[in-house]
């Protein structure tokens, strides 16, 4: 399996993606941004389609759209009363734009499939290098703001009392989330990106009781999902995204069962 360049590229890229998604996913769940993550994945679809339309790489198109839109969407959805309506409207708009750009670019249906569900075969060494650079940038910034971000995410009242700049933390986090969505979509596709950004972290909160412990468990769940998913996709010639989604869902239900048994004992 590792004699093929595309599989080595896929494993290297997916490892960094799992680490980034496991780390940032804990804060996505803590800040109740799962629905926003789904919206950013649809914005990423439009961005990738736009990239093909204008002749740039899908990843650069995703970065362009998600970075620009993340703060705007996040600020629009701060009030719970209008959150769902705002995000639904923006989701619908960008799905329509994605379809439009695909039609205008005259690409085949396989291009749309690759964007929506990922394409392991299509990952080039240049893509891997760009993804690794972006992943390292996200992780470095997360380490720098970790203390304040943890405080603001898990104890916003206490963070406010300690004069943590919540607005600045939100903007930085939204930009990091946009980068993570764009990077991870290369493996699982824009349609299923929220799986890696939410399910490992959602599972982790049942197995760990500290933020660092949750991050470690979330990263482990993500790595298990992408590594095993890539292997099963290779040996069965079935979509990798299907296996990753199934594995992460199974881990989540396992976590729910573990929590149920613990509460009963």
N, C-alpha and C positions, 0 to 999 in steps of 0.2 A: 504493500500500500504506500509506504513512504518512498518508494522508488520513483513515484510520480511527483513532478514539481508542483502540480496544482494541489495535491493533498498536503504536501509540506507547507505550502503557502496557506492553505485553509486552516490547518492546525495551529500554525503560528498566529494567524489573524484571530481565530476564534478564541485562543487562549487570552489574548489581550482584551478582546471584547468581553469575555466572561468576567475578567477581573474588574474592568471599568463598570460594567453593568451591575455586578454584585455590590461594588462600593457605592455607587451613586443611587442604586435602586433602594437601598435602605432609607435614604433621605427622601426618595420619591414617595415611598409608602408612608413615611412619617409625616410628610407635608401634604398628604392626600392629593397627589398629583397624577394618579394612575390614568385618569381620563384625559388629562392634558398630554400625557405621554402618547396616548393613542392618537390624539389630534396632531402632534408633531410628526408622527409616523406618516400620516396622510399628507401633511405639508412636505415631508421628505419625498413622497411619491411624486408630487407635483414638481418638486425641485429636480429630481432625477430625470423626469420627462423633459423638463425645460432644458437641462443640460444636453440631452441628446438632440433636442431641437436646434440649439445654437452651436452645437459642435464641441462642447466641453464634456468632461467625464461625468457620469451620473453622481459620483461622490461629491465633486465640486458643486454640482447643481443642488444637491441636498444641503450642503453646507451653506450655500448662498441663501436658500429659502428658509431653512430652519433657524439659522442665526438671526436673520432679520425678523422672523415672525415670532420667535420664542418669547421675547420680552413683551411684545405687543399682546400676544394671546394671553400670556400670564397675567399681565396687568388688567386686561379686560375681564378675567375670570376670578379676580380676587374676592368679589362679593358673591356669597353663596346664592343669593336670590337670582342672579343673572348668569351664574357660571355655566350651567348646562346649556342654556339657550345660546349663549355666545359661542361656546366651543362647538356646538352642533352646527351653527351657521357657518363658522369658519371651516369646519371639516368638510361640509358639503361643497363650499366654494373651491377648496383646493383639490378635492377629488375631481370635480369638473374640470379644473385647470389641467390636472394631470392627464386626463383623457384627451383634452384638446391638444396639448403639446405632443402627445404620442401620435395623434392623427396627423398633425401638421408636419411631424418629422418623418412621416412615411415609413416608420419602422414596423417590423413584423410583430405578430402577437407574442413571439418568444421574448422580445425585449420587455414587454409589459409583464410577462410572467417572471422574468429575472428580477425586475424591480420590486414586484409585489412579494415574491417568495424567496428571493436571494438566489445566488448562483455561485456555487463553490468552484465549478469549472472555470468560471469567468474571472476569477481573482488572479491578477498578474502580480509579479514581483513589485512593480511600481505601486500598485494598489496597496499591497501589504506594507510597503515602506511608509506610504502616506498615512495609512491607518495606525501604524505603530507610533508615528510621530504625534498624531492627534491624541491617541490613547495616553501617551506619556504626558502630554500637556495637560490633559484632564486630570490625571492622577496627581501630578505635581501641584496643580492649583487646589485640588481637594485636600492634599496634605497641609498646604499653607493655611487654608481657611477652616480646617477640620474642627477646631475647638469652637469657634464662633458659629459655624454651621450646625454642629451638633446641639449647641445650646439653643439656637433659634428654632431648630426643627422639633426638638423634644421638650423644650420648656420655653415657649415664646414669652410667657409672662415674666419669668425670671430673666430671660435675655433682655427684655425691654427695661427691666429694673437695673440691669448691669450696663445699660446704654450700648448694647449691641445694635448696630445699624441694620435693622431687619430689612429695610428696602434694598440696601446694597447687597445683602446676602441673597435676597430673592433674585435680583438681576443677575448676579454672578452664577447662581445655581441654575437659572433658566438657560443661560448661555452654555454652561457645561452640559446640561441635559440635551440641548440641541446638538452639540458635538457628539455626544454619546449615541443619540438616535442615528445620526448620519453615519457614524462608524459601524455600528452594529447591524445596520440594515444590509450591509454587504453580505452578511452570512445568512440571516434569517428573513431578510426582505422587509420592506416597509410595512407590510400588512401585519406581521407578527412580532414586530420589534418590542412591543410592550410586554411580551412574554418574558424576555430576558431582563427587562427593567423592573418587573413587578413580582413575578412568581417566586424567584429565588429569595428575594427579600421578604416576601409574605410568608414563605416557609420558614425562614430563619428566625422570625420573631417567636416561633413556638419552641425552638430548640436552644435559644440563647437569651440571656437577660441583661446583657450589656451591649452598648452600641458597637464596640469593637468585636464582640463575640458574634453579633448579628452580621456584621460585615464579613467576617471569616466564614460563617456558615453559608451566607448568600453567594460568596465567591466560589465556595466548594460546590454548591448546587449548580451554579452556572457552568463551572468547568466540567462537571459530570455530564450535564446535559449536552454541551456542545461536542465534547470528545466522543461520547458514546453515540450521539446523533450522527457525527461525521463518519464514524466507523460503520454504523448500520446502513447509512446511506450509500457507502462505498460497496458493501457486500451485497446489498439488495437492489441497488440501482433505483431506489425510491427517493423522493424528496427529503433532503436533510431537515428542512423546516418541520416536516411532519413528526420526525423522531424527536427533535428538540422540544417541540410543543408537548408531545406525549410524555416525555421524560419529566419535564418541569411540572406538568399537571399531576403526574403520579407522585412526585416528591411533595407537592403541596397537599394532596389528599393524605399522604402518609403523615405529614406534619399535623394535619387536622385530626387524624386518628390518634396520633401520639398525645396530642393535647386533650382529646376526649378521655382517653384512658387515664391520663394523669389527674384530670379533674374528678374522675370517678373513684380513684384510689384514695 
